[in-house]
Amino acid sequence: MLLYTLIAMINYLVNIIVIVVIVQFVLSLLIAFNVVNMHNNAVAAIWKALNAILEPLLRPIRRIMPDTGAIDFSPMVLIIGLNLLTILLSGVAASGAGL
């Protein structure tokens, strides 16, 4: 029972990280197409906060991946990796419970 609770907590954290990655992606598109302006203090603060949260997770992925030019695939790799982690942990919990 404790294992399921721990896995549910990890799954919840993974979902939060995925949402933050999607928000950063959308904000980067809005900045790139000049819909929002980085001279706005609120936008700049949100951008800096999102980068501060995600950069420790994305930096190791960017080091491993080859350079693809202007397209950054590291957020997609992070989301896929986190989803694979939750699937793996769910399998471990199910095998530990004898299901």
C-alpha atoms as an extended CHARMM CRD file, in Angstrom:
* protein
*
        99  EXT
         1         1  MET       CA              0.0000000000        0.0000000000        0.0000000000  PROA      1               0.0000000000
         2         2  LEU       CA              2.8740000000        2.3620000000        0.7970000000  PROA      2               0.0000000000
         3         3  LEU       CA              4.4540000000        1.5460000000       -2.5580000000  PROA      3               0.0000000000
         4         4  TYR       CA              1.2920000000        2.5700000000       -4.4090000000  PROA      4               0.0000000000
         5         5  THR       CA              1.1920000000        5.8370000000       -2.4580000000  PROA      5               0.0000000000
         6         6  LEU       CA              4.8190000000        6.5670000000       -3.3020000000  PROA      6               0.0000000000
         7         7  ILE       CA              4.2420000000        5.8090000000       -6.9760000000  PROA      7               0.0000000000
         8         8  ALA       CA              1.1170000000        7.9920000000       -6.9990000000  PROA      8               0.0000000000
         9         9  MET       CA              3.1440000000       10.8670000000       -5.5360000000  PROA      9               0.0000000000
        10        10  ILE       CA              5.8800000000       10.3920000000       -8.1440000000  PROA      10              0.0000000000
        11        11  ASN       CA              3.2430000000       10.2440000000      -10.8850000000  PROA      11              0.0000000000
        12        12  TYR       CA              1.7500000000       13.5030000000       -9.5890000000  PROA      12              0.0000000000
        13        13  LEU       CA              5.1670000000       15.2110000000       -9.6570000000  PROA      13              0.0000000000
        14        14  VAL       CA              5.7960000000       13.9050000000      -13.1700000000  PROA      14              0.0000000000
        15        15  ASN       CA              2.4750000000       15.3660000000      -14.3120000000  PROA      15              0.0000000000
        16        16  ILE       CA              3.4080000000       18.7490000000      -12.8250000000  PROA      16              0.0000000000
        17        17  ILE       CA              6.7760000000       18.6910000000      -14.6150000000  PROA      17              0.0000000000
        18        18  VAL       CA              5.0820000000       17.8000000000      -17.9180000000  PROA      18              0.0000000000
        19        19  ILE       CA              2.6840000000       20.7270000000      -17.5120000000  PROA      19              0.0000000000
        20        20  VAL       CA              5.5940000000       23.0840000000      -16.7740000000  PROA      20              0.0000000000
        21        21  VAL       CA              7.4140000000       21.8410000000      -19.8970000000  PROA      21              0.0000000000
        22        22  ILE       CA              4.3180000000       22.4830000000      -22.0220000000  PROA      22              0.0000000000
        23        23  VAL       CA              3.8640000000       25.9620000000      -20.5250000000  PROA      23              0.0000000000
        24        24  GLN       CA              7.5140000000       26.7820000000      -21.2540000000  PROA      24              0.0000000000
        25        25  PHE       CA              7.1170000000       25.5390000000      -24.8320000000  PROA      25              0.0000000000
        26        26  VAL       CA              4.0040000000       27.6470000000      -25.4430000000  PROA      26              0.0000000000
        27        27  LEU       CA              5.6080000000       30.7060000000      -23.8630000000  PROA      27              0.0000000000
        28        28  SER       CA              8.7250000000       30.2570000000      -26.0070000000  PROA      28              0.0000000000
        29        29  LEU       CA              6.5450000000       30.1900000000      -29.1250000000  PROA      29              0.0000000000
        30        30  LEU       CA              4.7010000000       33.3090000000      -28.0000000000  PROA      30              0.0000000000
        31        31  ILE       CA              8.0190000000       35.0660000000      -27.4120000000  PROA      31              0.0000000000
        32        32  ALA       CA              9.4650000000       33.8650000000      -30.7310000000  PROA      32              0.0000000000
        33        33  PHE       CA              6.4580000000       35.1370000000      -32.7080000000  PROA      33              0.0000000000
        34        34  ASN       CA              6.4950000000       38.4010000000      -30.7360000000  PROA      34              0.0000000000
        35        35  VAL       CA              3.0240000000       37.8930000000      -29.2730000000  PROA      35              0.0000000000
        36        36  VAL       CA              4.3200000000       38.6370000000      -25.7850000000  PROA      36              0.0000000000
        37        37  ASN       CA              7.1660000000       40.9940000000      -25.0910000000  PROA      37              0.0000000000
        38        38  MET       CA             10.1410000000       40.1450000000      -22.8780000000  PROA      38              0.0000000000
        39        39  HSD       CA             10.2900000000       43.7960000000      -21.8130000000  PROA      39              0.0000000000
        40        40  ASN       CA              7.1720000000       43.1160000000      -19.7450000000  PROA      40              0.0000000000
        41        41  ASN       CA              8.3800000000       42.3560000000      -16.2070000000  PROA      41              0.0000000000
        42        42  ALA       CA              5.7310000000       39.6890000000      -15.5800000000  PROA      42              0.0000000000
        43        43  VAL       CA              6.5990000000       37.7740000000      -18.7520000000  PROA      43              0.0000000000
        44        44  ALA       CA             10.3160000000       38.0120000000      -18.0190000000  PROA      44              0.0000000000
        45        45  ALA       CA              9.7870000000       36.7760000000      -14.4440000000  PROA      45              0.0000000000
        46        46  ILE       CA              7.6890000000       33.8060000000      -15.5880000000  PROA      46              0.0000000000
        47        47  TRP       CA             10.2480000000       32.9450000000      -18.2840000000  PROA      47              0.0000000000
        48        48  LYS       CA             13.1400000000       33.0680000000      -15.8150000000  PROA      48              0.0000000000
        49        49  ALA       CA             11.2240000000       30.9440000000      -13.2830000000  PROA      49              0.0000000000
        50        50  LEU       CA             10.3270000000       28.2980000000      -15.8680000000  PROA      50              0.0000000000
        51        51  ASN       CA             13.9220000000       28.1390000000      -17.0730000000  PROA      51              0.0000000000
        52        52  ALA       CA             15.2220000000       27.8930000000      -13.5080000000  PROA      52              0.0000000000
        53        53  ILE       CA             12.8960000000       24.9660000000      -12.8380000000  PROA      53              0.0000000000
        54        54  LEU       CA             13.5130000000       23.0580000000      -16.0690000000  PROA      54              0.0000000000
        55        55  GLU       CA             17.1520000000       23.7740000000      -16.8790000000  PROA      55              0.0000000000
        56        56  PRO       CA             18.5700000000       21.2200000000      -14.3650000000  PROA      56              0.0000000000
        57        57  LEU       CA             16.3750000000       18.5700000000      -15.9950000000  PROA      57              0.0000000000
        58        58  LEU       CA             17.0050000000       19.5650000000      -19.6110000000  PROA      58              0.0000000000
        59        59  ARG       CA             20.7630000000       20.2720000000      -19.4560000000  PROA      59              0.0000000000
        60        60  PRO       CA             21.8850000000       16.6070000000      -19.2110000000  PROA      60              0.0000000000
        61        61  ILE       CA             19.5650000000       15.6730000000      -22.0730000000  PROA      61              0.0000000000
        62        62  ARG       CA             20.9410000000       18.4890000000      -24.2390000000  PROA      62              0.0000000000
        63        63  ARG       CA             24.4980000000       17.3080000000      -23.5770000000  PROA      63              0.0000000000
        64        64  ILE       CA             23.6960000000       13.7880000000      -24.7790000000  PROA      64              0.0000000000
        65        65  MET       CA             21.5550000000       14.6680000000      -27.8010000000  PROA      65              0.0000000000
        66        66  PRO       CA             23.1300000000       15.7000000000      -31.1030000000  PROA      66              0.0000000000
        67        67  ASP       CA             22.7880000000       19.2990000000      -32.2460000000  PROA      67              0.0000000000
        68        68  THR       CA             19.6670000000       19.6330000000      -34.3910000000  PROA      68              0.0000000000
        69        69  GLY       CA             19.9730000000       23.3140000000      -35.1740000000  PROA      69              0.0000000000
        70        70  ALA       CA             17.0810000000       25.5630000000      -34.2430000000  PROA      70              0.0000000000
        71        71  ILE       CA             14.8050000000       22.7650000000      -33.0090000000  PROA      71              0.0000000000
        72        72  ASP       CA             15.2610000000       21.6420000000      -29.4090000000  PROA      72              0.0000000000
        73        73  PHE       CA             13.9760000000       18.1080000000      -28.8580000000  PROA      73              0.0000000000
        74        74  SER       CA             15.0840000000       17.8690000000      -25.2270000000  PROA      74              0.0000000000
        75        75  PRO       CA             11.6440000000       18.7720000000      -23.7520000000  PROA      75              0.0000000000
        76        76  MET       CA             10.0550000000       15.9760000000      -25.7840000000  PROA      76              0.0000000000
        77        77  VAL       CA             12.7420000000       13.5330000000      -24.6440000000  PROA      77              0.0000000000
        78        78  LEU       CA             12.1590000000       14.6230000000      -21.0350000000  PROA      78              0.0000000000
        79        79  ILE       CA              8.3980000000       14.0460000000      -21.2890000000  PROA      79              0.0000000000
        80        80  ILE       CA              8.8810000000       10.6240000000      -22.8930000000  PROA      80              0.0000000000
        81        81  GLY       CA             11.4780000000        9.6610000000      -20.2850000000  PROA      81              0.0000000000
        82        82  LEU       CA              9.2630000000       10.7150000000      -17.3990000000  PROA      82              0.0000000000
        83        83  ASN       CA              6.3120000000        8.7910000000      -18.8350000000  PROA      83              0.0000000000
        84        84  LEU       CA              8.5030000000        5.7140000000      -19.2420000000  PROA      84              0.0000000000
        85        85  LEU       CA              9.5750000000        6.1080000000      -15.6150000000  PROA      85              0.0000000000
        86        86  THR       CA              5.9690000000        6.1210000000      -14.4120000000  PROA      86              0.0000000000
        87        87  ILE       CA              5.1680000000        3.0530000000      -16.5240000000  PROA      87              0.0000000000
        88        88  LEU       CA              8.2010000000        1.2620000000      -15.1080000000  PROA      88              0.0000000000
        89        89  LEU       CA              7.3030000000        2.1660000000      -11.5340000000  PROA      89              0.0000000000
        90        90  SER       CA              3.7100000000        1.0340000000      -12.0490000000  PROA      90              0.0000000000
        91        91  GLY       CA              4.9900000000       -2.2990000000      -13.3410000000  PROA      91              0.0000000000
        92        92  VAL       CA              7.2730000000       -2.6750000000      -10.3420000000  PROA      92              0.0000000000
        93        93  ALA       CA              4.3900000000       -1.9340000000       -7.9880000000  PROA      93              0.0000000000
        94        94  ALA       CA              2.1120000000       -4.4100000000       -9.7510000000  PROA      94              0.0000000000
        95        95  SER       CA              4.7540000000       -7.1510000000       -9.6730000000  PROA      95              0.0000000000
        96        96  GLY       CA              5.4900000000       -6.4120000000       -6.0170000000  PROA      96              0.0000000000
        97        97  ALA       CA              1.8170000000       -6.8030000000       -5.1470000000  PROA      97              0.0000000000
        98        98  GLY       CA              1.5930000000      -10.0970000000       -7.0250000000  PROA      98              0.0000000000
        99        99  LEU       CA             -0.9470000000       -8.8750000000       -9.5760000000  PROA      99              0.0000000000
